[in-house]
């Protein structure tokens, strides 16, 4: 086996219902644990490789567009047909090996400077819910959340614009040591689909822990008439975790897509993302 390492990009999708989130944890089934274990088996490695994802999803959160990178030997094994390229082996064997709720859609050699986490310039999530119990489809109960109060979707959409831009989103986040809560929220859009499902798209350069589900808790409070937009805007200057913001259930949340710059800018973006961000003096 070759000792030269090559970075591979894996485009991954999963139903998060049976997973205890992305990150590997002893005694629990996780996406990282399953994927790393099967990569190790397929390539006959001594131990599972280290994986880096674009965004660590929580327990019960789904993904259609998760991106992962992993550093592996360029040549994984030799068969009767000669040396086998690692990417070819993974692309051929992983679909047969992985459980049905975890799919690797593509395996490609990563461009120079690519980092699945730090090279990303945006992540796009969708949150889906029903606000009428007669609309609920029991076959989709693990992917769409029932909301007890009727929601004004137009108001939800308008309220989302109050949060756009560069802010400290600490009111919506669970703090982690040495982690910033400053983010740029790029897009919030709410629509009611023909099947009556409410779909809210939320996109930012990055998200902190529980941020999307907390944003949804605040936005639905406004859309249900329990809170007003002045309250929502005040959360951006609160300076601490908001005790009156509900974190909505994980089942309604899906990581849909991750965006990256042109190949020439990947390393530059990764270096920028590793720096600690601060707010401009005139930024609320």
C-alpha positions in Angstrom: 0.0 0.0 0.0 1.2 3.5 -0.8 2.1 5.8 2.1 1.4 9.0 0.1 -1.8 10.6 1.2 -4.4 12.2 -1.0 -7.3 14.3 0.2 -10.7 13.1 -1.0 -14.0 14.9 -1.0 -17.1 12.9 -0.2 -20.6 14.3 -0.8 -22.8 12.6 1.8 -26.5 12.4 2.6 -28.2 10.8 5.6 -31.5 10.4 7.4 -30.5 11.5 10.9 -33.4 9.8 12.7 -31.3 6.9 14.1 -28.0 8.8 14.5 -26.8 10.5 17.6 -25.5 13.3 15.5 -22.4 13.6 13.3 -19.6 13.4 15.8 -18.3 10.0 16.9 -19.1 9.1 20.5 -18.3 5.9 22.4 -21.3 3.5 22.5 -23.5 5.6 20.2 -24.3 5.3 16.6 -23.2 8.4 14.7 -22.7 9.4 11.1 -18.9 9.9 11.6 -18.7 6.6 13.4 -20.5 4.6 10.7 -18.8 6.3 7.8 -15.3 6.1 9.2 -15.8 2.5 10.2 -16.9 1.5 6.7 -14.2 3.4 5.0 -11.7 1.6 7.1 -13.2 -1.7 6.3 -13.4 -1.1 2.6 -9.8 0.1 2.4 -8.6 -2.5 4.9 -7.1 0.1 7.1 -5.7 -0.6 10.6 -8.1 1.9 12.1 -10.9 4.2 10.9 -9.6 7.4 9.3 -10.1 10.9 10.6 -13.0 12.7 8.9 -13.8 16.4 8.7 -17.2 17.6 7.8 -18.6 21.0 6.7 -21.0 21.2 9.6 -21.5 18.9 12.6 -25.2 18.0 12.7 -27.0 17.3 16.0 -28.9 14.2 17.0 -31.8 13.7 14.6 -30.8 16.3 12.1 -30.7 15.2 8.4 -28.5 16.0 5.5 -28.8 16.0 1.7 -25.6 18.0 1.1 -23.1 17.2 3.8 -19.4 17.5 2.6 -16.6 15.5 4.1 -12.9 15.4 3.5 -10.6 12.5 4.4 -6.8 12.0 3.8 -6.1 8.5 2.5 -3.4 6.6 0.6 -3.5 7.4 -3.1 -3.5 3.6 -3.9 -5.6 1.6 -1.6 -5.0 -2.0 -2.7 -3.7 -4.2 -5.6 -6.0 -6.7 -7.3 -5.7 -9.0 -10.3 -6.4 -5.9 -12.4 -3.5 -4.0 -10.9 -3.3 -1.1 -8.4 -6.7 0.3 -7.4 -7.2 4.0 -7.0 -8.6 4.8 -3.5 -11.4 7.0 -4.9 -12.5 4.3 -7.3 -12.6 1.7 -4.6 -14.7 3.9 -2.3 -17.1 4.9 -5.0 -17.6 1.3 -6.0 -17.8 -0.4 -2.7 -19.3 2.1 -0.2 -22.8 2.1 -1.8 -22.9 -1.6 -1.3 -21.6 -1.5 2.2 -23.3 1.4 3.9 -26.7 1.2 5.7 -29.7 2.5 3.9 -29.9 5.7 5.9 -26.4 6.8 4.9 -25.3 7.4 1.3 -22.1 8.7 -0.2 -23.2 10.3 -3.5 -19.7 11.2 -4.9 -16.1 10.6 -4.2 -13.6 13.0 -5.9 -10.0 14.0 -5.3 -10.1 17.3 -3.5 -8.5 20.4 -5.1 -5.4 21.8 -3.5 -6.2 23.8 -0.4 -9.6 22.2 0.1 -10.9 21.9 3.7 -14.5 20.7 4.0 -15.1 22.8 7.1 -12.9 25.9 6.7 -13.1 26.4 3.0 -16.9 26.7 3.0 -18.3 30.1 2.3 -21.9 29.2 3.2 -24.2 26.5 4.5 -27.8 26.2 3.5 -30.4 24.5 5.8 -34.1 24.0 5.4 -36.5 23.6 8.3 -39.9 22.1 7.5 -43.1 22.1 9.6 -46.9 21.8 9.6 -49.1 24.2 11.4 -52.3 22.3 10.9 -52.7 18.8 12.3 -54.8 17.8 9.3 -51.8 18.5 7.0 -49.5 16.2 8.8 -48.3 13.2 6.9 -47.4 10.4 9.3 -45.0 8.9 6.8 -42.9 12.1 7.0 -43.1 12.6 10.7 -39.3 12.1 11.1 -38.6 15.0 8.7 -41.3 17.5 9.2 -42.3 18.9 12.6 -45.9 19.6 13.8 -46.4 23.2 15.2 -49.3 23.6 17.6 -50.2 27.2 16.5 -51.2 28.5 13.1 -48.3 30.5 11.5 -48.4 33.6 9.3 -45.9 32.5 6.7 -45.6 36.0 5.2 -44.8 37.5 8.6 -42.3 34.7 9.3 -40.6 35.6 6.0 -40.5 39.3 6.7 -39.3 38.8 10.3 -36.4 36.9 8.9 -35.0 40.0 7.2 -34.6 41.6 10.6 -31.8 39.1 11.4 -29.8 39.3 8.1 -26.2 40.5 8.1 -23.2 40.3 10.5 -24.2 40.0 14.1 -23.4 38.2 17.4 -25.9 35.4 17.5 -25.1 34.4 21.1 -28.8 34.7 22.0 -29.5 31.8 19.6 -26.5 29.6 20.4 -25.2 27.3 23.0 -21.7 28.6 23.9 -18.6 26.5 23.4 -15.2 27.3 24.8 -13.1 29.5 22.5 -15.8 29.5 19.8 -17.2 32.7 18.4 -20.9 33.3 18.0 -20.4 36.0 15.4 -21.9 35.0 12.1 -23.2 36.5 8.8 -26.8 35.5 8.1 -27.2 35.6 4.4 -30.7 34.4 3.7 -34.0 33.7 5.4 -36.9 32.7 3.2 -40.2 31.1 4.2 -42.8 29.6 1.8 -45.9 27.4 2.1 -45.5 24.6 -0.4 -48.5 23.2 -2.4 -48.8 20.3 0.0 -49.2 22.8 2.9 -45.7 22.2 4.3 -44.0 25.3 5.5 -40.4 25.4 4.4 -37.9 27.9 5.8 -34.5 28.3 4.1 -31.7 29.6 6.3 -28.3 30.3 4.9 -25.2 31.7 6.6 -21.4 31.7 6.3 -21.4 29.3 9.3 -23.6 28.4 12.2 -23.0 27.9 15.9 -24.4 25.1 18.0 -28.2 25.0 18.0 -28.4 28.3 16.1 -30.8 27.2 13.3 -33.3 25.6 15.5 -33.2 28.5 17.9 -33.7 31.0 15.0 -36.7 28.9 14.0 -38.0 29.0 17.6 -37.8 32.8 17.6 -39.3 33.3 14.1 -42.2 31.0 14.7 -43.0 32.8 18.0 -43.4 36.0 15.9 -45.3 34.2 13.2 -47.7 32.8 15.8 -48.3 36.2 17.3 -46.7 35.4 20.7 -43.8 37.8 20.1 -43.3 40.9 18.0 -40.5 41.9 15.6 -39.1 44.5 18.1 -38.5 41.6 20.5 -36.8 39.6 17.7 -34.5 42.5 16.9 -33.7 43.0 20.5 -32.2 39.5 20.7 -29.3 40.6 18.5 -28.1 43.0 21.3 -28.9 40.8 24.2 -25.3 39.6 24.7 -26.2 36.2 26.2 -28.3 33.1 25.5 -32.0 34.1 25.4 -34.0 32.2 27.9 -37.3 32.8 26.1 -36.3 31.3 22.8 -37.5 27.8 22.2 -35.2 25.4 20.4 -37.4 23.6 17.9 -37.1 19.8 17.4 -34.2 18.4 15.3 -36.4 16.3 13.0 -37.5 19.3 10.9 -33.9 20.3 10.0 -31.9 19.3 7.0 -28.5 20.4 5.8 -29.3 20.9 2.1 -26.1 22.3 0.6 -22.6 23.7 1.3 -21.0 26.3 -0.9 -17.3 26.8 -1.7 -15.3 29.4 -3.6 -13.3 28.8 -6.8 -10.5 26.3 -6.4 -7.9 29.0 -6.5 -9.4 30.6 -3.4 -9.9 27.5 -1.3 -6.8 27.9 0.8 -7.3 31.6 1.3 -10.8 31.1 2.5 -9.7 28.3 4.9 -7.1 30.7 6.4 -9.6 33.4 6.8 -12.2 31.1 8.5 -9.7 30.1 11.1 -9.2 33.6 12.4 -11.4 34.9 15.3 -14.0 37.3 14.1 -15.2 40.4 15.8 -17.9 43.0 15.1 -17.1 46.4 13.6 -17.6 49.2 16.1 -20.7 50.5 14.3 -22.3 47.1 14.0 -25.2 46.4 16.5 
